[in-house]
Amino acid sequence: MESFYKVRDFNSVRDIIDMSADLYAGRTAFEIKRNDKHFDITYAQYREDINALSTALLKAGHNDLRVAVISDNCYEYCLTYISTICSDGVIVPVDKELMPEDIYNILKVSEAKYLFCDSKHLKNLDIAKLGGLKIIVISQGEPVEPGTVSFDDLIEIGRVLIADGKPLYKDVVQDTDKMCTLLFTSGTTGISKGVMLCQRNFVFEVKAAMGVLKIYPEDCGISLLPFHHTFESSIILFFAPYCGAKVTFCEGFKYVLRNMKEFNPSIFVAVPLVLETVHKRIMKEIKKKKNGETMFKIGRALCKAASKVHIDLKKVFFREIQETFGGNMRMIICGGAALDPQIIKDFDAFGIQVVYGYGLTECAPLAIINHDRCRTTDSIGEPLPGVDTKIINKDENGIGEICVRGGMVMLGYYNNPEATAEVMDNEGFLHTGDLGFVDAKGHYHITGRCKNVIVTSNGKNIFPEEIEYHLDSEPVISSSLVEGKENRHGELEVCAQILPDLEEILEIFGNTDTDTVYNAVKDAVGRANSKVAGYKRIRHFTVREEDFERTTAQKIKRV
């Protein structure tokens, strides 16, 4: 695929920042909410702050600057991330939800010299176990503990050096093929892999994505997902500055809709669970209204017909729904798991484009995407410009492992050449571990993970994700996990763990006693089974009382 939007030429992360600071100097780069007050950071000020923090970091004199960050998403996090890269250092974003022992292990393995940590998460750590790390506290005005340094004090050191004619950041020679970001895929270092990314990876991603997606200086993005996910960090830290757009920060999952009404964002990066939850709430409100479903269908049909003659009626029919997202939402970039095509269709009816794509940390992260000229609802779209793909080990249905190649592919796994060799072939393709196929139009479809496939005794392949999709489409089911388990004859059977939606069951049946919940789930399993081939059907299921253990991207952790 070729780019169809013109993209500026640049070679490094510093180039992106410098160009944007020149082009959009007076525009707002960040809108900050602090103590219920809002204030703006312009692009010119952002560059000044990056230069000051870079100079302060370089003053320490480390030849191999390694900076770990543990914090909620905030302006200081962004500043630390970009300043470290612009100092030719290595940023190590750490999952703040990890257990302390896992955090200590990551800090040790990554050879971090600095730890930038907000006050809230520093309280969960034993400073004595952090070794010789220099601790910089993102305190936002609060006093810091002895033996630590305030973020504000550190950046002031950089400002003073620059004022004295010692802007050390200007002496940095950018090596864009050198590791600049180290991301760990899990907390336990015995099984975790450190993904090494370089500036060239991020530069490629920005150029490729901005060649097929249009983000405007007038856009405002709201950041919700944690920055240790490249999906969030690449879009918020690289895509937005390139376009001169504004970034705001959500205060957490439960505050997302409230924050949207405060900031009026136009772009949102989300995982499917967030969209599913919001969509379910919207559709429930529609059903409550007299003739709500009928009016919704009529409105959707009229909007579709009007769009063919270039008349937009979506704000007329769905203004109330748009106000749920602040009134300006136009694009939601979503990935990380399967998404019901009907949700994409409904959001389009609301006047909100859902850009649904595919990637992984090892790809910084995007590789395949629906874009402004490819807006499918049932596929992950087409490879980005400059990305090569192939599908290997295909079965009789054309399903095989998806492999990708391009400038976004990682340098490898940190200090783990064996693991790197397992996923990188001699042609430079990354073997993703994801199964899928490409249709006649060149659109890619994901069917599941290689390691999750259930292989029956007669050689049939069953993809748990397909069955989970049908289960999770049932209103009385909140989420599910399908797996193969041996029966007493040693044969694999399809089994499911199911988390019921008690709120929905209460609304439908009037109570949530054990028998009612079980029978509601049983009926839902029966309907899901009717949609798949006989050998794929669930033979046994259990009803969970507690939610599944999840990652910070809200994916269910499989054992």
N, C-alpha and C positions, 0 to 999 in steps of 0.2 A: 504494500500500500504506500502511496506517495502522500506527502503533506499537501494540504490545500489552503492552509493559512501561512502567511509569510512569517518567518521566525528570525529574530535578530541573531547575529553570530556572536558567540562568546565561548570561552574555553575553561572557565573556572567559576567557583562559587563567588569569589570576590568580584569577578566580572559582572555577575548577575546583580550583586548589591550595588556596585558602583554605577552601572548603567541605570538602574532603577532610581538611585538617589539623584542622578542627573536629570532623568526624564520626569520624575514625579516628586521632586524635592519637597514641595509644600503639601503634597497629599498625605492623608493619614495612612500610616503603615499598620498601626495597632490602636485599637480603642480599648482602654483599660478600665475595669471597674474595681474600685478599691474603697472599702468602707462606704459602700452605697453611692460613691461619687464616680463620675466618668471623666477621663481625660485622654487626650490623644498624643501619640508619638508619630511625628512625621517621618518620611523616608530620609530626609536630610539628617534628622536627629538620630534615627536608627543607625545610619552609617557612622556618625560620630561616636555613638555608644559602642559599636562593634570595634572601631579603631581604638577606643580607649581601653576596652577589655582585652583586646588582642595585645596591646602594648603592655598592659599590666601582667598578663600571662607570660609574655616573652621576657619580661624583666627578671623572672625567676631563673632564667638561663638554662632550662631543661632542653637538652638536644632532642629528646623524644617525648614531647608533651602528651600525656595521657590524662584525659579529664572525664571522670564519671559524673553522671547527673541522676539524682533521685528527687523527683518533685512532681507536684501537680503541674499541668500545663499553665504556663504564664509567660509574660514578656521576658523575664530573666532567664527562663529556660531557653527560649528562642535565641536570646543574645549569647548565652553560653555555648549553645550548639554551633552557631554560625561563627562566632569569634574563635572557637577552638579550631575549626576547619581552616579559617582564614589565617591562623597562626601556624599552619602546616602541622597541626597536632592531630590527635585521634580522640574523637568524642565517643564515650561509652554510655549510651542511655540505658538505665537499669529499670526493670519492671518494679515499680514501687509496691506492688502487691506480693512480692516474693517474701518468703520467710527470711529473718535476719541471717541465718547461717548460709543460705543461698546467696544473699547479697555479699557477705564477707568473701565467699568463694569467688564470685565474679570479680570483685575488686582485686583480689589477689591474682587470679589468672590473667586478667586484663593488664596487669602491671600499672594500674592507675596511680598517678602522682597527686592528683587533686580529686576531691569529692565536693561537688556543688549539691547542696541538699537543702530543701525547705525545712523550716522549724518543725512542722508537723511530723514529717517522716524521720527527722533526726532523733526525735524522742524515742523512736522504736529501736534505735541502734545503740550498741555499747561502744562509745568512743574509744575505749581501751583496746577493742578488738579491730580497730581500723588501722593499726600499725602506724607507719610514718606518713600517712596521707595528710595533706594540707586540706583542712575542711573550710569551705566557703559557705556561709549560711545565707540562704535566700530568706531574709527575715522580714522584709517589707515593713521596716520601722521598728520591729520588736528588738529588744536587747539580745545579744548573742552570748553563748556560753564561753567561759574562759578556755583558751587554747584554740578557738576558732576565729575566723575573720568574717566580717560582714561583707556581703556582696557589694553594697553601696560604697564601703570603704575601698574595696579592691578596684572598682571602676574609677573611683576618684584618684587613685594612684596613677592610673593610666592617663587621666585628663591632665594631671599635673605634669607628667613626663612630656606629653604632647605640647603643653603650653611652654615648657622649658626647651622646646626644640629637639626633643628626643622621641619622635614617633617611630618606635621600633617596628611597628607593623609594616612600614614602608620597605624595610630591608628583607622581608620574607619573600623567598622565591617559591612559587606554588608548584608542587609536584603533583599533577593531577592523576597520575597512575599509582600513587602511594596510598596505602590505607588511610582513610580519614574518619571512618565510622566503623565501630565494632559492636555488633548486635548479637546478644545471646538468645538462642531459641528456647531455652528453658533455664530453670534456676540451678538444678543439680549438676555440678560440673562434670560428674562422671558420665552423663549422657548428653550434656548440653553442647551445642556447636556455636562457636563464635563466627558470625558471618562478617567477612571483611569487604567493605565497600569503599570505593574511591571517588574523588570528585568527578572523574570521567563518567562514572555510572550515573551520577545525578545530573550532570550536564546533558548526557544522552537522553535521560528521561524527560527533562524539561523541553528540550528541542522536539522530541518525538511527540509528546502529549500535546504541546502547544501548537503543533502542526495540524491537529485534528479536533482540538477542543478550544472553544473561544471563552476566555475569561477576560473581563474588562476592568479598567481602573476603577470604574464605579461599583464593582462588585464588592461584597462584604462576606467573608467566610467566617463561620463560627467553629472553633476547635473543641471537639469533645473527646475523641479517642486519644489514648496516651501516646506521647511522642516516641516511646521505644518501639512503636509500630511504624515501619517505613511508609505504610499506606498513608497515615496521618502526617508524619513529619515531612515527607516529600512534597505533598500538596500544600501544606501550610507554610513550610519554611523555604521552599524553592519555587513552586508554581505561582503562589500568590505574589511574592516580591517581583518575579519576572514580569507579571502583568500589571504591577502597581496597584493591586487590590488591597483592601483593608482586612485585618485579622482581628477577631475578638475571641474571648475564651468563655466556654461554658463552665459553670460551677459544679457540674456533675450530672450523671444520668437522670436523676430525679428532678433536676432543675432545667432540663433542656428546653422544654416548651416555654417556661417562664423567661429564660434568658433570650429565647428567640424573639419574644415580644419586646424585650428591652433593647436588643441590638438591631432588630430588623435585618437579619442576614439574607443574602441572595444565594449563597452556596454553602453546602453542608456536606461533610464527609461522614459516612455512616456505615455501620455493619448491618446485615439483614435483620438481626434481632430488633434493632431500634426501629427500623422501618415497619417491621411486622407489628410491633407493639403499638406504634402510632396509628398505623392503618386500621388495626383492629378497633382501636378507640374511636376513630373517625366513623367507621362503618356502623359501629354500635349506636352512635349518636344519630346517624342517618335513619336507622331502623326504628328508633324511638319516635321519630316524628310521624305525624299522620301522612300516609301515602309517601313516606320518605324514600323507600326503595324505588318506587315507580317514578317519582320526580327526579331521582338521581339518574336513572336510566334514560329518561327523556332528555335531561340536561346534557348528559354525555353524548347522546346521539345528535342533538342540535349543535353542540360545539364542534363535533367531528364534521358535520355537514358544512358548517359555516367556515371552518378552516380551509376547506377546498376552494373557497372563493376569497381567501385571505382576510376573513373577518374573525377576530378573536372574541368569543363570547364567554371565555372561561372565567374572567373576572366578574361577569354578570351572574353566572349560575353558581360559582364556587368561591365567591368572595369570603364567606364565613370560614370555609376550610382553609383558604390561603392565610387568613388572619391568625389561624392556629400557629403558623410558622413565622408570624411577624408581618405578613402582608407583602414581602418582597421576594420570597423564595422562588428561584427559577431553576436551580440545578442541585440535585443530590448525587454525589459520587459514592457509589456503593460497591463493596466487594468483600471477599473473605469467606463466603459460604454461598450456598444456593439461595435464590430468591424467587418466590412465587411470581410467575409472569403476570398474574392478574394484578398484583400490587403495582408493578411498573405501569400497566395500562391505566389503573385508577389514578395514580399520581399524574400521569400525562393528562388525564381528563381534568384534574385539579389545576393544570397549568404548570406543573413542575416536572422537568425532565429528569429522569433517573438514568444516570450514566453508570451502567453496570459492567464491571470488568473483572479481569483475572490477573493475579500476580502472586508473588511470594517474596519473602525477605531477601532471598538470594538474587532477586531481580530488581531490587531498589524502588518499588516493588512491581510496577506495571509491565505487562508483556502483551496482553491481548485485551481489547476494550471495545465496547460500543461507543460511538463518538457522534459528532454532529451530522454525519452523513450515513451513519450505520446505527440505526436505533431499533434493534430487535428486542423482543421481550422474552424470547426463549433460548437465547444463546449468550455467550460471553463476548461475542463480536469478532473482530478481526485483529490480527497482529498489528502492533504499532509500526509506524514507518521505521525501517531499518532493522526490524526484528524478523529473523528466520525461524520457521517452525517445522517440525516433523513429528509424525506419530509412528511409534515403533511397536513391534510385537502385537499386531492387530489380531483380533479374533474374527469370527465369521461375520460379525456385525460392523466391522471396521473400527472397533473400540480398541485403543491401545494407549501406551504411555505418551503423554505430551512432552516434547523436548523443545527448548527455545534457545536461540543464540542471538547475541547483539551486544551493543555497548553497555547495556544495563546489567549484564551478568556479573556476579561477584568476582572478586579476586580469588576467593576460596575460603575454606574454614580455617580459623586461626590455630596455628600450631597443630594442624591435623591433616597432613597430606593424604593419609589413607582415606579419610571420609571425603575429601575433595575429589579424589580419583574415582570414588564410587558414583559420584553424580555428574562428573564432567567427562565427556568422551573426547577422543583425539581430534574431532572436528570442531571442538569448541562449544558443543551443545550441552546445555544443562538439562539433566533428566529430572523432571519436576516431581515424579512420584504420583502425579495426578493422571487419571484415566479419562479419555474423552475421544471425540471424533469430530471430523469436519464435514459439513454438509455440502451439497452441490453449489451453494452460493458462496462457499468459502468461509462460512461462519462456524466458529468453534463451540463445542458443547462439552461440558464436564459431566462425567457420570459417577466419579468417585475417586477414592485414593487406592493406590495399589495395595497398600498394607491392610486396608479395611475389607478387601474383597473376600466374600465367603465362597469357597469352592466346595460344591457338593460331591458326594461319592461318585456320581455319574459324570463329573467333570463340568457341571454347569457353574457359571460365574454369577454371583448375586452381589449387586452393589447396595450396601446398606443405605446410602444416601438417597437412592430412588424410593425406597420404602419409607424412610423418614420423611421425605417430602410429602407423601400422601397422608401419613399420620399427622404431621404438623399442620396440614391443611384443614383438619377437623377442628371445629370451634371448641370442642370440649377438651382438646389436647393442647397443652401449653408447649411441650417439647418432648422429644423422644430420642432413644438411642437403640439402634438395631445392631445385633451381633450374632455370630454363629456359636452355638454351644452343642457339645456332644451329648447325645442321648445314651441310654443304657446299652445300645447296640454299637456304640462307637461312631454313629453317624452324625454329621453336623445338621442342626436344625436352626431355622431362623427364629430368634427370640427378640423380645423388645422390652425395654424399660420405659415406662411412660409417666410423665409428670402431667397430671390433669389440670385443667383450668377451672378451679373451684368457683370462681366468680361467674363464669359462663354456665357451669352446671347448676349453680344456685338460681340463676336467672331463668333457666329453661325448666328445671324440675322442682324448684321451690325448696330444696334442701340438699345437704351435702353429706348425708350419712354414708357409711361404708358401702352398703349395698347399692345405693343410687350411683355413687361415683364409679364403682366397679362395672355396673351394667352399662353406664353411659360410655365408659372407655371400651368395654367389650363390643358394643354396637359400632363404635368408631373404628375399631380394629377390623371388624367385619367389612365395613365399607371400604377401608383402605385395601384389604385383601382382595376385594372384588375388582380392583383396578390393576392388579398385577398378575403375571402368569402363576399357575398353580405351584410350581417349585419355589417361587419367591415368597409365598405367603407365610405369615407369622403363625408359628405353631404354639408358642407360649408367650405370655406377657406378664409383667409385674407392674403394679401401680406404686409409684414413689410418693412418699409423703414430703420429702425435702427435695429442693432443686439439685440439679447435677452440679458437680464441681466444674467450674468454667475458667477459661482464660480471661485476661483483661479485655480481649476483643469479643467476649461473650460467647465463644465457641465452647461446646461441651468437650471436656477432656476425656478422650478414650483411653482405656487402660492398655 
